[in-house]
Amino acid sequence: MKRFLLLVSAGLLSWNVQALEVAEIRLADKVQVSGAQLHLNGAGIRSKFFFKIYVGALYLTQKQSSAEAVITDGQVHRVALHMLSEMSSEKLLDAFNEAIKENHTPAELAPLHVQMTMLKEIFSKVKEVKPGDAIFIDFLPGSGTRISFNGVSQGVIPGPSFYRALLKVWLGDKPVQDDLKKAMLGG
């Protein structure tokens, strides 16, 4: 009987490890990005004024709890945003821009002007996002930041410095939401 209970307990624990559900969004425990297997590091809800905007999930090659270590890591990464609210891509882009500016000095932002313009062009193609839509922001070493909407790549923005700037939206000193940062870091 003890053996049976142990097997059932182990089975239930392994089932819980395979996926995490946040705000009715089921997140995969592992994903493949450019040939690399990434593990779900953590996930949480971005909300503003009691409105749930998206579920943000961070995928890394190995689990990490230090924001600085994630930001400086040169490995393949994914930030997955699973939309819970409808909004124009312009409004979402404005939120990204505001959060990037909050985490950088004007001197740090100046070299990113071309990449910020490319981000604007990518978002202008999409027009709006709706509940159920997914935005994947993948860092691909040697290429840059690939942005995909619902599994369709919208473009790659070159350079690791741009991806690090984007990561600071969620993991910087002034993240869009403190508890989302903590959740994405596995807390």
C-alpha positions, -999 to +999 in steps of 0.1 A: +000+000+000+028+024+009+045+017-025+012+024-043+008+058-025+044+067-033+038+059-069+006+079-071+023+109-052+053+108-076+029+107-106+010+137-093+042+157-086+056+149-120+023+160-137+025+194-118+061+199-130+052+195-166+030+226-169+021+257-150-013+274-152-015+311-147-048+330-152-061+300-171-031+300-195-013+267-195+024+272-199+047+245-212+075+234-188+099+232-217+101+248-252+124+245-282+139+277-295+164+276-323+175+241-314+179+249-277+157+234-250+145+261-226+129+256-192+102+277-177+119+298-151+088+315-138+056+333-148+032+358-135+004+383-144+009+418-157-019+439-144-027+476-143-055+492-124-070+458-116-071+448-153-051+417-162-031+425-193-010+394-200+008+364-185+045+369-188+067+338-188+105+336-189+122+305-204+160+299-200+185+272-207+188+267-169+168+281-140+180+314-126+168+336-097+191+366-103+178+393-126+213+405-134+225+370-143+196+366-167+201+400-183+239+394-189+235+358-199+243+353-236+223+321-240+191+316-260+161+330-240+124+335-245+100+359-229+064+348-237+035+372-234+001+355-234-025+383-238-054+385-215-068+419-228-074+435-261-052+465-270-037+482-299-002+473-308+006+510-305-005+511-269+015+480-261+046+495-279+041+527-259+042+506-227+074+489-238+090+522-247+080+537-214+094+508-194+126+508-214+131+545-208+125+540-171+154+515-169+179+534-190+196+568-191+193+589-223+230+581-230+222+543-227+192+547-250+210+566-278+228+536-293+195+517-294+177+542-317+178+521-348+166+490-329+138+509-313+127+521-347+127+485-359+106+475-329+081+502-339+080+488-374+073+453-362+045+464-339+029+485-366+025+454-388+003+437-361-022+465-354-038+449-323-035+420-299-065+401-284-070+377-255-054+344-265-027+359-287+009+351-279+040+373-284+073+355-282+105+376-277+134+353-284+171+361-280+191+342-306+229+346-300+246+358-331+213+370-346+195+392-321+159+395-309+132+377-329+097+389-322+068+366-332+030+370-329+010+338-327+040+318-339+047+339-370+081+357-369+077+395-375+114+402-377+148+400-360+163+431-343+201+427-343+224+429-313+224+416-278+222+451-262+186+455-275+175+422-259+191+432-226+172+465-228+139+446-234+146+422-205+148+452-182+111+459-189+104+429-166+137+423-148+153+458-145+157+480-114+123+496-123+103+467-137+068+472-150+056+453-120+076+441-090+056+409-084+058+400-120+096+403-119+096+381-088+074+355-104+094+354-137+125+348-116+108+318-100+098+335-067 
